[in-house]
Amino acid sequence: MTAIEGATAFDALGPVIGRHPIDHRKRWVNAAWALLVAVPSGWLGVWGLTATDQGSAGANRAIGLLIGLALGAVWVAVTQIVRALRGEPGEYIEVRELGLVHGSRRGTAAWTWDRVTSLHVEGDAVNRVATRLGNGYRIEIGFDDGRRLRTDGLAAYAADLGRALLARCPQVALRPRVPWWGRAGGWLLVWAALCVLGIVGQILYIVDHPDHEHRVKTALGMATVTDAPGISDTGYVLLTFGMLVCFVAAVTFVVLFVRGRAYRRMSAR
């Protein structure tokens, strides 16, 4: 049986219990605010890093704070933009007495409750900051035709939507859900190894480009000797940033691999 189409079929699902539009426009506003924070803080952090050779401990902490703030803001902006592009204009989820309706300007489809094969609801829709970004609450619904619906805290009355789904699909909701990092297995270690190789490659690049003397003969036959850096200050900043990102990514992949072992043991039973 395919997704139900047509107004008559929707009416067969019974009266509307709750309608939950998803505000994707708010994601673009969130991304704009994040970039507004990232650009000046990142510029100040990089400028402070290149302008001070032997800064005080307080100055170094301030520079690190600015760079960390910029990285966090860039991450927020990227995730918000990706989710906004992945969403559908005019998207909404409608809970009815006998099933679920998903619609947008691209079309509408519906499923009866017995066609829900997986349901995962997690988070706290009361956390205002996280819910503003859509990170505080997540809902994922799978159907027997292979389609999946995902939404988060940017759905109107997201907590009410989650409670309605749990009340109508309690057996499905109790099934354990294995996250992607629980299914990735050894690939996480491969990615961690690639990150380590990236760090080694950047270190070898620095070693292969040492500072050297530059001799220039003047018109009087005398030679002036100057020290020419093998890598510019900007290059050092970019390489340092790259090694930091690779290190954090490698540690993250290893931690996810260790945590995923429990899920892999669970799914093997």
Backbone torsions as a table, in degrees:
resi	resn	phi	psi	omega
1	MET	NA	126.9	-178.9
2	THR	-87.6	175.1	179.3
3	ALA	-58.5	139.3	-178.2
4	ILE	-70.0	134.0	-179.4
5	GLU	-128.7	149.1	176.5
6	GLY	100.7	146.7	-176.9
7	ALA	-63.3	-35.6	-179.5
8	THR	-63.3	-42.3	178.8
9	ALA	-65.3	-36.5	178.4
10	PHE	-65.6	-40.2	179.0
11	ASP	-63.3	-27.8	178.9
12	ALA	-67.9	-16.8	177.9
13	LEU	-80.3	-2.0	177.1
14	GLY	93.1	-175.5	-176.3
15	PRO	-69.6	157.4	179.3
16	VAL	-77.5	127.1	177.1
17	ILE	-94.3	-38.3	179.6
18	GLY	-160.4	141.2	178.0
19	ARG	-121.0	130.0	-171.1
20	HIS	-129.1	87.8	175.2
21	PRO	-68.4	150.0	-178.2
22	ILE	-110.0	119.1	-173.7
23	ASP	-87.8	85.8	178.7
24	HIS	-73.6	-22.4	178.8
25	ARG	-63.4	-31.3	179.0
26	LYS	-64.1	-27.4	178.4
27	ARG	-64.5	-39.7	178.6
28	TRP	-66.2	-37.3	176.6
29	VAL	-65.0	-43.1	177.4
30	ASN	-60.3	-42.9	179.9
31	ALA	-63.9	-39.8	179.7
32	ALA	-64.2	-42.6	178.6
33	TRP	-65.4	-39.1	179.5
34	ALA	-64.5	-41.8	177.9
35	LEU	-67.9	-32.1	178.0
36	LEU	-65.3	-28.9	175.5
37	VAL	-84.2	-38.1	-173.4
38	ALA	-68.9	-42.1	-172.9
39	VAL	-64.7	-54.9	-179.2
40	PRO	-68.0	-38.6	-179.8
41	SER	-67.6	-39.3	177.2
42	GLY	-66.0	-41.1	179.2
43	TRP	-63.7	-44.8	179.5
44	LEU	-64.4	-39.5	179.6
45	GLY	-64.9	-45.5	179.1
46	VAL	-67.2	-39.5	177.7
47	TRP	-62.9	-43.4	178.2
48	GLY	-65.1	-34.0	-179.5
49	LEU	-68.9	-35.9	-178.4
50	THR	-87.6	-22.4	-174.8
51	ALA	-87.6	-23.0	-177.3
52	THR	-111.3	120.7	178.3
53	ASP	-80.9	-53.4	-179.1
54	GLN	-123.8	72.2	-178.3
55	GLY	-75.6	163.0	177.5
56	SER	-72.3	168.9	180.0
57	ALA	-63.2	-38.1	178.6
58	GLY	-65.5	-40.4	178.3
59	ALA	-65.5	-40.2	178.5
60	ASN	-64.3	-38.8	178.2
61	ARG	-65.5	-40.2	179.1
62	ALA	-63.9	-40.8	178.0
63	ILE	-63.7	-44.9	178.1
64	GLY	-61.9	-38.1	178.8
65	LEU	-65.2	-42.5	179.7
66	LEU	-64.4	-44.1	-179.8
67	ILE	-66.5	-41.6	177.2
68	GLY	-62.5	-40.0	177.6
69	LEU	-63.4	-41.3	179.3
70	ALA	-64.4	-43.2	179.9
71	LEU	-63.4	-43.4	178.6
72	GLY	-63.1	-41.0	179.7
73	ALA	-67.3	-38.6	177.4
74	VAL	-63.4	-41.4	178.6
75	TRP	-61.6	-42.8	178.1
76	VAL	-61.9	-45.1	-178.8
77	ALA	-62.2	-44.1	-178.7
78	VAL	-63.6	-46.8	-179.0
79	THR	-64.3	-38.0	179.3
80	GLN	-67.2	-40.5	179.5
81	ILE	-66.5	-42.7	179.7
82	VAL	-61.9	-44.2	-179.9
83	ARG	-67.5	-35.2	178.4
84	ALA	-66.3	-40.5	178.7
85	LEU	-69.5	-31.7	-179.6
86	ARG	-76.4	-23.9	-178.9
87	GLY	-75.8	170.7	-178.6
88	GLU	-113.4	138.9	179.4
89	PRO	-64.3	136.9	-179.7
90	GLY	68.4	26.0	-174.5
91	GLU	-73.9	143.3	176.7
92	TYR	-153.7	158.8	173.1
93	ILE	-123.6	130.6	-175.6
94	GLU	-119.6	124.3	176.6
95	VAL	-94.2	124.0	177.0
96	ARG	-118.0	171.6	-174.6
97	GLU	-61.4	-38.7	-174.9
98	LEU	-112.0	5.0	-179.1
99	GLY	179.0	-167.6	-173.3
100	LEU	-126.4	138.7	178.5
101	VAL	-118.9	133.6	174.6
102	HIS	-123.1	126.5	-177.2
103	GLY	-141.4	162.0	175.6
104	SER	-164.3	-174.4	177.3
105	ARG	-68.8	-15.8	179.8
106	ARG	-84.7	-12.7	-179.2
107	GLY	145.8	176.5	-176.5
108	THR	-137.2	144.3	177.2
109	ALA	-144.6	160.3	-177.4
110	ALA	-148.2	155.9	-179.6
111	TRP	-141.3	143.9	171.7
112	THR	-76.0	162.1	-173.9
113	TRP	-64.4	-29.8	-178.3
114	ASP	-72.9	-6.9	178.5
115	ARG	-94.1	-0.6	175.8
116	VAL	-78.7	119.8	-177.6
117	THR	-104.0	-19.4	177.7
118	SER	-152.3	147.5	-179.8
119	LEU	-149.8	129.9	178.1
120	HIS	-135.7	122.1	178.8
121	VAL	-128.1	125.7	179.6
122	GLU	-149.5	158.6	174.6
123	GLY	111.3	-174.3	-177.9
124	ASP	-130.1	104.8	-177.6
125	ALA	-75.2	2.0	179.3
126	VAL	-90.7	-22.3	178.8
127	ASN	-66.1	109.1	-169.0
128	ARG	-70.0	-40.8	-178.5
129	VAL	-67.3	-48.7	-179.8
130	ALA	-64.6	-38.2	-180.0
131	THR	-68.8	-32.3	176.3
132	ARG	-59.6	-37.9	178.2
133	LEU	-86.7	-8.9	-177.3
134	GLY	84.2	5.6	-175.5
135	ASN	-91.5	-14.4	-173.1
136	GLY	-82.9	-8.6	-175.2
137	TYR	-152.7	133.3	-178.0
138	ARG	-136.2	136.7	177.4
139	ILE	-130.2	130.6	177.2
140	GLU	-133.4	126.1	-176.2
141	ILE	-123.8	130.9	176.0
142	GLY	-114.3	145.3	-177.5
143	PHE	-121.4	165.2	-175.6
144	ASP	-71.3	-11.2	176.3
145	ASP	-92.2	6.3	178.0
146	GLY	92.4	-10.2	-179.9
147	ARG	-76.5	151.9	179.4
148	ARG	-134.2	139.2	175.2
149	LEU	-113.0	135.2	178.0
150	ARG	-130.8	137.9	173.5
151	THR	-149.4	174.8	-175.9
152	ASP	-145.4	-155.0	-175.3
153	GLY	-67.9	-10.4	178.5
154	LEU	-83.4	-2.0	170.4
155	ALA	-76.2	135.4	-179.9
156	ALA	-60.8	132.1	-179.4
157	TYR	52.6	51.7	-176.0
158	ALA	-60.1	-37.8	-180.0
159	ALA	-63.9	-39.2	177.8
160	ASP	-65.4	-38.5	176.7
161	LEU	-62.4	-44.6	178.9
162	GLY	-62.0	-43.1	179.8
163	ARG	-65.0	-39.7	179.3
164	ALA	-64.3	-40.5	179.1
165	LEU	-66.7	-42.9	179.7
166	LEU	-64.9	-34.8	-179.3
167	ALA	-69.7	-30.7	-176.7
168	ARG	-96.3	-14.9	178.9
169	CYS	-132.8	56.8	-174.8
170	PRO	-66.0	-39.1	-178.3
171	GLN	-67.8	-40.4	179.3
172	VAL	-66.9	-38.2	-177.4
173	ALA	-66.6	-26.1	-177.8
174	LEU	-80.7	-9.3	178.5
175	ARG	-69.1	135.7	-179.3
176	PRO	-64.9	139.4	179.3
177	ARG	-109.5	126.1	179.3
178	VAL	-95.2	117.3	179.7
179	PRO	-68.8	169.8	-175.6
180	TRP	-61.6	-36.0	-179.1
181	TRP	-75.7	-14.1	172.4
182	GLY	-81.9	-22.8	178.7
183	ARG	-94.1	-17.4	-175.2
184	ALA	-68.6	-32.4	177.3
185	GLY	61.0	-131.5	-175.6
186	GLY	-66.1	-15.6	178.0
187	TRP	-61.4	-30.0	177.9
188	LEU	-62.6	-40.0	177.6
189	LEU	-69.3	-34.4	176.3
190	VAL	-62.8	-44.7	178.8
191	TRP	-65.2	-38.4	176.8
192	ALA	-62.9	-40.9	178.5
193	ALA	-64.2	-38.8	177.3
194	LEU	-63.4	-37.3	176.9
195	CYS	-65.1	-41.4	177.5
196	VAL	-63.3	-41.8	176.7
197	LEU	-61.8	-35.3	176.4
198	GLY	-63.4	-40.7	177.4
199	ILE	-64.5	-44.9	179.7
200	VAL	-61.3	-42.0	179.7
201	GLY	-62.6	-39.4	178.9
202	GLN	-69.6	-36.9	176.4
203	ILE	-65.0	-43.3	178.4
204	LEU	-63.4	-34.3	177.5
205	TYR	-64.7	-40.3	178.6
206	ILE	-66.2	-42.1	179.8
207	VAL	-63.9	-37.0	-178.3
208	ASP	-77.1	-5.2	179.9
209	HIS	-126.5	64.9	179.7
210	PRO	-75.4	166.6	173.8
211	ASP	-67.6	148.3	-179.0
212	HIS	-142.3	161.1	179.3
213	GLU	-83.1	141.7	179.0
214	HIS	-121.8	114.2	-177.6
215	ARG	-100.4	133.7	178.1
216	VAL	-131.0	124.4	178.0
217	LYS	-84.1	134.5	178.1
218	THR	-88.7	175.7	-180.0
219	ALA	-65.7	-24.7	-179.4
220	LEU	-87.4	6.9	179.3
221	GLY	84.6	3.3	177.5
222	MET	-88.4	157.3	-178.9
223	ALA	-116.8	134.1	173.8
224	THR	-105.6	136.5	-177.5
225	VAL	-113.7	125.9	176.9
226	THR	-128.0	152.1	176.7
227	ASP	-88.7	120.5	178.4
228	ALA	-103.6	122.7	179.8
229	PRO	-68.6	138.9	176.6
230	GLY	-71.2	-30.1	178.6
231	ILE	-132.4	134.5	-179.9
232	SER	-69.6	166.2	178.3
233	ASP	-61.1	-39.5	177.7
234	THR	-63.0	-39.2	177.6
235	GLY	-62.1	-41.2	177.8
236	TYR	-63.3	-39.7	179.1
237	VAL	-62.7	-45.6	-179.2
238	LEU	-65.8	-40.9	179.3
239	LEU	-67.1	-41.0	177.7
240	THR	-62.6	-43.6	178.0
241	PHE	-62.3	-42.4	179.1
242	GLY	-62.9	-42.5	178.7
243	MET	-65.9	-36.7	178.3
244	LEU	-64.7	-43.8	179.7
245	VAL	-63.5	-44.1	179.4
246	CYS	-63.3	-39.3	179.4
247	PHE	-64.5	-47.3	179.8
248	VAL	-62.3	-41.2	-179.9
249	ALA	-65.3	-41.9	-179.8
250	ALA	-62.6	-45.3	179.3
251	VAL	-63.3	-40.5	-180.0
252	THR	-62.3	-44.6	-180.0
253	PHE	-63.4	-39.6	179.5
254	VAL	-66.3	-43.4	179.2
255	VAL	-63.0	-41.7	178.1
256	LEU	-65.0	-35.8	177.6
257	PHE	-63.7	-43.5	-179.8
258	VAL	-65.2	-44.5	179.9
259	ARG	-67.7	-32.2	-178.3
260	GLY	-72.2	-15.7	179.9
261	ARG	-61.2	-36.3	179.0
262	ALA	-63.9	-41.1	178.7
263	TYR	-68.7	-36.5	179.4
264	ARG	-68.1	-37.1	175.7
265	ARG	-65.2	-37.4	-179.9
266	MET	-66.5	-43.0	-178.9
267	SER	-73.4	-19.1	180.0
268	ALA	-80.0	-14.4	-178.7
269	ARG	-72.6	NA	NA
